[in-house]
Amino acid sequence: MAPTVITLSRRLGAVLPAAALPALRAASAVHADPSVPADLAAAAGATPLPADPAPDSVVLTLEPGGLPTPEPAGSALLDAVAVMDRLRSPGGCPWDAAQTHETLLKYLVEECYELYQAIEDGDRVDMREELGDVLLQVLFHARVAAEDPAPFTIDDVADGLVAKLVGRHPHVFGGSERVDTAAAQEGRWEELKRAEKQRASSVDGVPLGQPAVALAAKLVSRTRRAGLPADLLPEGAGVGEDLFRRIADAVRAGEDPESALRTTAKAFAEQVREAERAAATEGTDVHALDEQTWRRTWPA
């Protein structure tokens, strides 16, 4: 009979699997092998592993092969938090340590757009990588915030998100309501959000720094839900008014004008490249194309 070996989780520390409880209760001693750090062994109440442990003893290890400690979904996020903390701490990376919320803003925007493109392109490999880059921005900002005179941490961020998701899904977590369609849930979400935020206007909370097409679409969507008549939307002969009306028409027709314009712009960019490739094949300098060459090489 050999001792019972329990493999600890490097992420979860002294957490032990429930399946190990019978062996622990019956154990004559609990030991830790050399792979277990001294502080972790002490937290688990383990002594150093002797040369000949008793058959009814328990041995804790970080090496695979023993009774494993299950890790819940999301455990790898603990590694990401630890790495971010190491980079930002004394002796870490000077560049990471020098960043502020303000200096990180451009990266936040860039990473979101790169994720947007990966989703548009249907590129699963890029999508996974870009989701990680967006997550990095969340971890980075939370770590910077932890050093502020009025600090909050990544756990505060997660706690706030959990409270919001639970509070805005009473039909899922409270059992007090019933929502049968996505459209109904979208409307209920906005009702709960208004009550929670106590906003004075239907357009309060719309980020004005977003791209103009998306901004106009969001304003139209918000005011439409508030019952604003269509004839009160901006009017005039200017390009701004004309674009706003077109965006409003798309939103009211159930279309996404931002996505539609991006699709058209990307298709146009590919047409430009195709014409330039055709011109290059003819031996023409693609940086000095005249109108006639553009028309001749333009894809049908």
Secondary structure, 3 states (H helix, E strand, C coil): CCCEEEECCCCCCCCCCHHHHHHHHHCCCEEECCCCCHHHHHHCCCEECCCCCCCCCEEEECCCCCEECCCCCCCHHHHHHHHHHHHHCCCCCHHHHHCCCCCCHHHHHHHHHHHHHHHHHCCHHHHHHHHHHHHHHHHHHHHHHCCCCCCCCHHHHHHHHHHHHHHCCHHHHCCCCCCCCHHHHHHHHHHHHHHHHCCCCCCCCCCCCCCHHHHHHHHHHHHHHCCCCHHHCCCCCCHHHHHHHHHHHHHHCCCCHHHHHHHHHHHHHHHHHHHHHHHHHCCCCCCCCCHHHHHHHCCC
